[in-house]
Amino acid sequence: MILGTAGHIDHGKTALVRALTGVDTDRLPEEKRRGITIDLGFAPLELNGIGTIGVVDVPGHESFIRTMLAGASGIDLALLVVAADEGVMPQTREHLEILSLLGIREGVVALTKADLVSEEWLALATEDVHSLIGGTPLGKSAIVAVSAVTGAGLPELRDAIAEAASRVGPRGTDSDLFRMPVDRAFTIRGTGTVATGTVWSGMVKKDATLILHPGGRRLRVRGVQRHGSVVADAGVGDRAAIALAGCDVGELGRGSVLVSDPAWEPTKLMEAHVALSIHVDSITSRTRVRFHLGTNDVSALITRPTRVAGSGARGGETVRIKLDEAVVARGGDRFVIRLPSPARTVGGGTVIDPHPPRRKGGKRGEESDSRVSFDPASSTPTTSLARIIATSDSAGIGLQQIPIRCGLAPGHVRAALDALEAVAVGNRAYSRATVDAIGEDLERLIQDEVANSPLEPGVSLQTIRAAAKASGAVIDWCLNRLVLEVRVELVGSLVRPAGWEGQLGDGERQLSDAILHDICVRPDEPPSVGELFAKFGTKAPALLRKMERDGVLERVADDRYYARVSVSKMVELLRRNLDRGRVYGPGELREVLGVSRKYLIPFLEFCDRTGVTDRTAEGRVIRPPAD
């Protein structure tokens, strides 16, 4: 668990941390010389009933808000520091606003320098703080008057911090995917490069392999420390120092991120919910802002909608944010946006989807999908999954993407999909409504195809896959379900409505009879398919195939059908006139069958295929009939 300080410059944040922990977090020579905090400072704090938590001390000067944001983004509870002799100041208000935007719900207010003011003044300062925090997420926080010089109020402050810490829920589980934004990197002789930060999710152990972003380099963990002590691992919410092998300190820095899984992919586009500060009327897609997430600070544009109204009027907007540099983000991450000049905080929000799909009718990032509304107050990883699946349509969502896009631990993905009655096909998940709609489309497509081609035995699966707007795996899943529900039937590579049989109309029946008549006029030398097509028209090939399926015709060659009874007579003629074991040449067989060579060779090849004859180098041998 991490406690972060906040407050105006020179209100005693660092002195208070030193009084609580015994650690002077101002480590830089310039900080010592100027007497102000410039960079982030860190210290362990022992609390009764809680254990050791990490403390992040942030600078209070307005010039170092970027640094303050890098530290505050990883905290679980806040220690808002207000000097009793000065009261609420501009950076007090901005820091409090940033804490609200980052979703910090628990904290304590320390009224420092209480030894410098009278009781009456202290009461006024306390009232001033009550007015400040009222209506904010920290509105019910305890206000404790303290003095870092005399020690007055420090025990009460410790108790108040412990009480607030006991109300902080778990940030996640150690079984989640590991991520740690880097806030500091340095080199230690004998150890090598060390990266420090707050573990946002998962766990890291010695000898684990991590991925460094940006760049995607794989690094081995040489060792792990917490609060200056060597440990076997560091888990979610811990302040950790990770020694890395094969990495130069120049490759690391504030804004780098260490992750454990390739599913963590940097993104330059995200869908998010943005709420503006009450003093900001609006920002447009032409307004360049600074986007702060974790220890990242990058330039960005809000691309959709073209104008975001102030939160006082609209309660926030669902938008798309285009970043100049890729960042590692996750569904549910909180961020802050600031104007670069004049530098001020203008709002913040929640990442809805760090990898939103391209929308129809526009380029990626040009349209925000509002079919499923987003409410940041009630949003959970499961509701985020429901929203993303509902808007992904037939594309679905990759199972390996769900933990990142929705903020779910991998071990909770299956339960969330089951709760939503989603369907997993292969390595992707789809909403039940989507697969139901695809199944209905397939059934309708099959019905239309057989209605348009009633003489065919069904529709080829290749035709269905080409026409359906879904992946092959989803099509197969839906077809199998339709088969189980006895709505369609699969016959080889064909599919048709269950129980369907093609029916001939009166005209088709007459045409079929005429075709059969022409074939039977010269039963051993029937016309070709091309000749029948020329005489009877486009329906002739389909009628020939149907008569073959009905057992009336036999397809002897690609372009020629025989009446089945004629084939039987010709085969019987061969069996009756050929001696077993003797080899016959084509001339002898032509005399037996009484047909020209044009018809002889295709018929003999048919006999070879069907086991009536065996072909040898010298000719053909009649085979005995099968039992």
Buried (B, 14 or more C-beta within 10 A) or exposed (E): BBBBBBBBBBBBBBBBBBBBBEBBBBBEEEBEEEEBBBBBBBBBBBBEEBEBBBBBBBBBBBEBBBBBBBBBBBBBBBBBBBBBBBBBBEBBEBBBBBBBBBBBBBBBBBBBBBBBBEEEBBEBBBEBBEEBBEEBBBEEBBBBBBBBBEEBBBEBBBBBBBBBBEEBEEBBBBBBBBBBBBBBBEEEEEBBBBBBBBBBBBBBBBEBEBBBBBEEEEBBBBBBBBBEEEBEBBBBBBBBBBBBEEBEBEBBEBBBBBBBBEBBBBBBBBBBBBBBBEEBEBBEBEBBBBBBBBBBBBEBBBBBBEEBBBBEEEEBBBBBBBBEBBBBBBBBBBBBBBBEEEEBBBBBBBBBBBBBBEBEEEEEBEBBBEEBEBEBEEBEBBBBBBBBBBBBBBBBBBBBBBBBBBBBBBEBBBEBBEEBEBBBBBEBBBBEEBBBBBBEBBBEBBBEBBEEBBBBBBBBBEBBBEBBEBBEEBBBBBBEBBBEEEBBBBEEEBBBBEEBEBEBEEEBEEBBEBBBEBBEEEBBBBBBBEBBBEEBEEBBBBBBBBBBEEEBBBBBBEBBBBBBEBBEEBBEBBEEBBEEEEBBEEEBBBEBBEBEEEBBBBBBBBBBEEEBBEEEEEBBBBBEEEE
